[in-house]
Amino acid sequence: MRWLVANLIGFYRHNRRILRALHRYARTHPDPEFRAEAAAINAESLRLTGVLLEPYRDQMSHPDPERAIRYGLLFATMALRETILGDEAQRPGYELADDDLEDELTRLVLGYLGLPLPEPGDLEQGAAKLEQGS
């Protein structure tokens, strides 16, 4: 899970300017058909990302794993939009280093899905493995 969250954060950071502009454009475009198409593209993107979590469905304690995957990813991407793409002046006190943001979002999604939360130190060890490429 941390790998997925880390990649989402990296994607949002690397593409911050264009994502911010596209998000704003899609939300404010006057044509409702355009807004609906943009929403459909976003939904499909989340669905495809959710496919990565499908192998863990049987381990989830959430009563509706399919819904949990859909909403868990939605919550994570909403948090990324706000913390990375949003206006820093509108959210004082919510700035986190990427490693800390990875920890928090990993806990958020795992907890919502009803998957075991990592033990203290496990997230840091996982991050070190990612950095080493293993």
C-alpha positions in Angstrom: 0.0 0.0 0.0 2.8 2.4 0.8 4.2 1.9 -2.7 0.8 3.0 -4.2 0.5 6.0 -1.9 4.2 7.0 -2.5 3.6 6.8 -6.3 0.4 8.9 -6.0 2.3 11.5 -4.0 5.2 11.5 -6.5 2.7 11.9 -9.4 0.9 14.8 -7.8 4.2 16.5 -6.8 5.8 16.1 -10.2 2.7 17.2 -12.1 1.5 19.8 -9.6 1.1 22.7 -11.9 -0.7 21.0 -14.7 -2.9 19.0 -12.3 -3.9 22.1 -10.4 -4.8 23.9 -13.7 -6.7 20.9 -15.1 -8.6 20.4 -11.8 -9.6 24.0 -11.7 -10.5 24.1 -15.4 -12.6 20.9 -15.1 -14.5 22.2 -12.1 -15.2 25.6 -13.5 -15.8 24.8 -17.2 -19.2 26.2 -18.2 -20.2 23.1 -20.3 -21.9 20.5 -18.1 -21.1 17.8 -20.7 -17.4 18.6 -20.4 -17.5 18.5 -16.6 -19.3 15.2 -16.7 -16.7 13.8 -19.1 -13.9 15.0 -16.8 -15.6 13.4 -13.8 -15.9 10.1 -15.7 -12.2 10.2 -16.6 -11.4 10.7 -12.9 -13.7 7.9 -11.8 -12.1 5.5 -14.4 -8.6 6.5 -13.2 -9.6 5.6 -9.6 -11.2 2.4 -10.8 -8.1 1.3 -12.6 -6.0 2.2 -9.6 -8.3 0.2 -7.4 -7.6 -2.9 -9.5 -4.2 -3.0 -7.8 -6.0 -3.6 -4.5 -8.4 -6.4 -5.7 -6.0 -9.2 -4.7 -6.5 -8.1 -1.1 -10.3 -8.1 -1.0 -10.5 -11.3 1.0 -8.3 -9.8 3.7 -10.4 -6.7 4.1 -12.7 -6.5 7.1 -14.8 -3.7 5.5 -18.3 -5.1 4.9 -18.2 -4.0 1.3 -14.6 -4.3 -0.1 -15.5 -3.0 -3.5 -17.0 0.2 -2.0 -14.1 0.4 0.4 -11.5 0.4 -2.4 -13.4 3.0 -4.3 -13.9 5.3 -1.4 -10.5 4.7 0.2 -8.8 5.8 -3.0 -11.2 8.7 -3.3 -10.3 9.9 0.3 -6.6 9.6 -0.5 -6.8 11.5 -3.7 -9.0 14.2 -2.1 -6.3 14.6 0.6 -3.6 14.8 -2.1 -5.5 17.4 -4.0 -6.0 19.5 -0.9 -2.5 19.1 0.5 -0.5 19.3 -2.8 -2.6 21.1 -5.3 -4.5 23.3 -2.9 -3.7 26.8 -1.8 -1.2 26.6 1.1 -2.6 29.7 2.7 -6.0 28.0 3.1 -4.6 25.1 5.2 -2.0 26.3 7.7 -0.8 23.5 10.0 -1.4 20.7 7.4 2.0 20.8 5.8 3.8 17.4 5.9 7.0 16.1 4.5 6.3 13.5 1.8 7.4 10.6 4.0 5.0 11.7 6.8 2.2 12.2 4.2 2.9 8.7 2.9 2.6 7.3 6.5 -0.7 9.1 7.2 -2.4 8.3 3.9 -1.2 4.6 4.1 -2.7 4.4 7.6 -5.9 6.1 6.4 -6.5 3.7 3.5 -5.4 0.6 5.3 -7.7 1.4 8.2 -10.6 2.2 6.0 -10.2 -1.0 4.0 -9.9 -3.0 7.3 -6.5 -4.3 6.5 -3.9 -4.6 9.2 -2.1 -1.4 10.1 1.6 -1.6 10.1 3.5 -1.9 13.3 5.5 1.2 14.4 8.7 1.3 12.3 7.2 -0.9 9.5 6.4 2.1 7.4 9.9 3.5 7.8 11.4 0.1 6.9 9.2 -0.1 3.8 10.3 3.4 2.8 13.9 2.4 3.1 13.3 -0.7 0.9 11.6 1.5 -1.7 14.6 3.8 -1.8 16.9 0.9 -2.2 14.9 -0.4 -5.1 14.0 -3.8 -3.4 
